[in-house]
Every structure is written in structure tokens, then in C-alpha cells.
Amino acid sequence: MLIPLLITFVFTIIHISTTYLKVLDRVPRSKFLSTAGGVAVSYVFIHILPELSENQETIEELLTNSFLLSLESHIYVISLLGLTIFYGLERMSKLSKEKKGVDPAYIQSTFWIHLVSTAIYNTVTGYLLVNRERESLASLLLYGTALGLHFFVVDQGLRVHYKGKYDKYGRWVLSLGSITGFLLGYAFEINQVFMSALFAFLAGGIILNILKEELPEQRKSSFAAFASGVVGYSILLLLT
């Protein structure tokens, strides 16, 4: 319990402190954020996707509903759903900023929808953190490192969109999401099917968040920093 607690504490510090890291705001994009994005992408493709393949087999063994059994690639559909949902939320937030004369109440509601959904994302991350501990210490540390760096990217993206609102409310709500997930992880243990589904949903969200932060031309991201994160963490994952 100690190590997941410490990692959750680090997650919380990341959410709270992003406001004060002004170096992350600059353009060209901070090389640290590009490296962090590379680490998260590496974790998804080298660690999460192979695990999703194993989880797909587990789901097929555990499902008893004939209709669900007739569907192929259940786990990847869930991952795609996660990506799609977070992309939809991203578009909502951008449209609310781009349209002139938009009702302030709509902008406010968009902020809270985006924020609460990201807090749920953090809750899932915190819950799965406890599950990583049950597998191995190495799996736990790799997961915690990749997701911790990923949170720098996600939080900075929210700050760019909402600025003062994130500083005033967002960082505290996201911190609460991580803590809630950690507590739920010890309070409730769900079956393997739902655990696999949560992991797949999280993977889709990670992929979307990294792509939307790294690809836009105006970000002027550092490919060298991104690639170093990908290569360095991939080597670490392959050696463990």
C-alpha cells in the first residue's frame, strides 16, 4: 500500500504544481512536455497494447452472453470509445472558445464537463494503480512513471484552454480524482472483465491526449525530445 500511496501523492503534487511551472507555457513547446509525451506513447504501444491483447482473450473466456461473444475485438472497441469520447470533449472546448458571442453559461458548462470527465480519467488511473501493485513492483513503477509524466501533458493542455479556471478549480478537482481512485482501488475489487475494460478505456484516452498535444503545428513541439522519450522508455520497458 505504501508505494501506491506515494505515487498517488506525486500525482497530486503534479496536478497542484503545474500552475507554477511557467516554463511549460512557452512556445516552442517545452522539451520536457515533448519527452513526457514520448514516454506515455511508448508505454501505450510497448506495454498497454500487448496487455490489451491478453485481456481480449480473458474477456472471451469470461463472457457468457452470446451476443457479446459474437463481437470481435471487444477490448479494442472500448479503447476506441475512450479515444472518441475524449476527442468529443476536446472539440466542445475548442468550439466554445472559437465562436464569438457564445453564452458564458455554455462556456462554463463546457469547462465543468471537460474537467469532471478528466477527473474521472484520473480516478480510473488511480484505481488501476492499485491493480498494478497486485501484479508486480516493476509494473507499478513503470505505470506510475509513465502516467505521472502524462499528467504534466494533460494538465498543461487544460491550462491552455481554461487558464484561470484551471488554476482556481481544475487542479484541485483533478487531484481529488487521483485520490478517489486510489481509495476505491482498496475499497472495491472488480472482476477481470471490468478491469480490462477500464484499462482499455484509459489507453484510448492516453493516445488521444498525446496526439492532440504533440501534433498541432502551432505547438512547435520538439521531435527530438519526443523521440528520445519514446526510445528511452521503450528500451526500459523491453529490459524489464
Long-range contacts (C-beta under 8 A, 24 or more apart in sequence): 1-133, 1-186, 3-133, 3-137, 3-140, 3-141, 4-129, 4-130, 4-132, 4-133, 4-140, 4-182, 4-185, 5-182, 7-129, 7-140, 7-144, 7-148, 8-126, 8-129, 8-178, 8-179, 8-181, 8-182, 10-144, 10-148, 11-122, 11-125, 11-126, 11-147, 11-148, 11-151, 11-175, 11-178, 12-175, 12-178, 12-179, 14-148, 14-151, 14-152, 14-155, 15-122, 15-151, 15-155, 15-171, 15-172, 15-174, 15-175, 15-178, 16-171, 16-172, 16-175, 18-152, 18-155, 18-156, 18-159, 18-171, 19-159, 19-166, 19-167, 19-171, 24-152, 24-156, 25-156, 25-159, 27-218, 27-219, 27-220, 28-219, 28-220, 28-221, 28-222, 29-219, 29-220, 29-221, 29-222, 31-222, 31-224, 31-225, 32-152, 32-225, 33-152, 33-153, 33-156, 33-213, 33-221, 34-214, 34-221, 34-222, 34-223, 34-225, 34-226, 34-229, 35-149, 35-225, 35-226, 35-228, 35-229, 36-149, 36-150, 36-152, 36-153, 36-229, 37-150, 37-153, 37-210, 37-213, 37-214, 37-221, 37-226, 37-229, 38-225, 38-226, 38-227, 38-228, 38-229, 38-230, 38-231, 38-232, 38-233, 39-145, 39-146, 39-149, 39-150, 39-229, 39-230, 39-232, 39-233, 40-146, 40-147, 40-149, 40-150, 40-153, 40-206, 40-209, 40-210, 41-207, 41-210, 41-226, 41-229, 41-230, 42-146, 42-229, 42-230, 42-231, 42-232, 42-233, 42-234, 42-237, 43-142, 43-143, 43-146, 43-147, 43-206, 43-233, 43-237, 44-203, 44-206, 44-207, 44-210, 46-233, 46-234, 46-237, 46-238, 47-142, 47-146, 47-237, 48-199, 48-203, 48-206, 49-203, 51-199, 52-76, 52-79, 52-196, 52-199, 52-200, 52-203, 55-192, 55-196, 55-199, 55-200, 56-196, 58-192, 58-193, 58-196, 59-192, 59-193, 59-196, 59-197, 62-191, 62-192, 62-193, 63-193, 75-196, 75-197, 75-200, 76-200, 78-197, 78-200, 78-201, 78-204, 79-200, 79-201, 79-203, 79-204, 79-207, 80-204, 81-201, 81-204, 82-200, 82-201, 82-202, 82-203, 82-204, 82-205, 82-208, 83-204, 83-205, 83-207, 83-208, 84-204, 85-117, 85-204, 85-205, 86-117, 86-121, 86-204, 86-205, 86-208, 86-209, 87-208, 87-212, 89-113, 89-114, 89-117, 90-114, 90-208, 90-212, 93-161, 93-162, 94-161, 97-161, 111-162, 111-165, 114-158, 114-161, 114-162, 115-158, 115-162, 115-166, 115-169, 115-170, 115-173, 115-174, 116-173, 118-154, 118-158, 118-174, 118-177, 119-173, 119-174, 119-176, 119-177, 120-177, 121-154, 121-177, 121-202, 121-205, 122-151, 122-174, 122-177, 122-178, 122-181, 123-177, 123-178, 123-180, 123-181, 123-184, 124-181, 124-198, 124-201, 124-202, 125-178, 125-181, 125-202, 126-177, 126-178, 126-179, 126-180, 126-181, 126-182, 126-183, 126-184, 126-185, 127-181, 127-182, 127-184, 127-185, 127-198, 128-181, 128-185, 128-195, 128-198, 128-199, 128-202, 129-181, 129-182, 129-185, 130-182, 130-185, 130-186, 131-185, 131-195, 138-240, 142-236, 142-237, 142-240, 146-233, 150-206, 150-209, 150-210, 153-209, 153-210, 153-213, 154-209, 154-213, 156-213, 157-209, 157-212, 157-213
